[in-house]
C-alpha cells in the first residue's frame, strides 16, 4: 500500500509540473515534512527531559545495636535526604525503600534492599517499577534493587562508677532499729545502669552474724554489684559481674568499681538532726 502511495504521488507531481502548477504541488508536499520535523523535535524533547537517577547513589544507611542487642537504624530521616527522594517528590512520585531488618547482620555484611513506587503493589518486580516510573513520571531509575553493605555506628562506651553519688545515711525507727535511709535507686550510678538497660543490682554483705535488722553503730557493710542476664537464673557478682557486663558490649559500659564499703554512722542521721534541733529549742 505504501509503495502505491509513493507512485501515486510521483504521477501527481509530474502532471503538476506539466501544467505549470509545480509551486502549488511543492507547497502541499512540504506540509507532511514539516509535521515530521515537529514530531521529531517533540520526541527529542521528551527524550531529553527523561531524568536518570540511581536511587541508591547517596543513600547512607547507618545501623547500631540497642542495649538489648537489637539492630536499629541510626537515623530514619536519612531517606528524605536522598537525591532520588527529592526529585521523585518534585514530580509527584512517592517511592519507598524496603528491606528486612533481619537481613542486616553486622558491619561489612551485605543485605538486599529495593525501592518501590507506592502506586504499585509491594510485590511489583524491579522491571515493573522501573518501567512504570519512567512512563508516568519521566524518571529513569538505573536500578530498583541492590545488595548494600551494612555500616554501623555504635553508641559511645560510658565509663562509670556504679556507686557514684552514694552517700548512705543511717537512722533509727520508732523501735530503735537502725536502717539505711537512702534510696539507692536515686543515685547517679543506678541511673546510668537503668539508662543502659543493664540488669544490675546491689547486694549488701553484713558483718558476720548480723543482718539488716540487727545493725549497730560502727558496723561495716560491704556492697557489691550483682549481674543477672537471665533475670535470676544465672548470677554474677563483683569482678565477675564486671567482666560479663563488659563482655556483652551492647551495654556500652565500662565499670570502674565493683564494691563499696559503708560504715553505720548515726551522727548524720535524720533522727540525730531532729534530736539536735529539739535540744537547741
HELIX and SHEET records of a PDB file:
HELIX    1   1 UNK A    2  UNK A   18  1                                  17    
HELIX    2   2 UNK A   22  UNK A   49  1                                  28    
HELIX    3   3 UNK A   76  UNK A   81  5                                   6    
HELIX    4   4 UNK A   83  UNK A   90  1                                   8    
HELIX    5   5 UNK A  101  UNK A  103  5                                   3    
HELIX    6   6 UNK A  126  UNK A  137  1                                  12    
HELIX    7   7 UNK A  184  UNK A  186  5                                   3    
HELIX    8   8 UNK A  188  UNK A  195  1                                   8    
HELIX    9   9 UNK A  238  UNK A  247  1                                  10    
HELIX   10  10 UNK A  249  UNK A  251  5                                   3    
HELIX   11  11 UNK A  270  UNK A  280  1                                  11    
SHEET    1   A 2 UNK A  51  UNK A  53  0                                        
SHEET    2   A 2 UNK A 139  UNK A 141  1                                        
SHEET    1   B 2 UNK A  63  UNK A  65  0                                        
SHEET    2   B 2 UNK A  71  UNK A  73 -1                                        
SHEET    1   C 3 UNK A  95  UNK A  98  0                                        
SHEET    2   C 3 UNK A 110  UNK A 117 -1                                        
SHEET    3   C 3 UNK A 145  UNK A 149 -1                                        
SHEET    1   D 2 UNK A 158  UNK A 160  0                                        
SHEET    2   D 2 UNK A 253  UNK A 255  1                                        
SHEET    1   E 2 UNK A 170  UNK A 172  0                                        
SHEET    2   E 2 UNK A 178  UNK A 180 -1                                        
SHEET    1   F 3 UNK A 200  UNK A 205  0                                        
SHEET    2   F 3 UNK A 220  UNK A 227 -1                                        
SHEET    3   F 3 UNK A 236  UNK A 237 -1                                        
SHEET    1   G 3 UNK A 200  UNK A 205  0                                        
SHEET    2   G 3 UNK A 220  UNK A 227 -1                                        
SHEET    3   G 3 UNK A 259  UNK A 263 -1                                        
END                                                                             
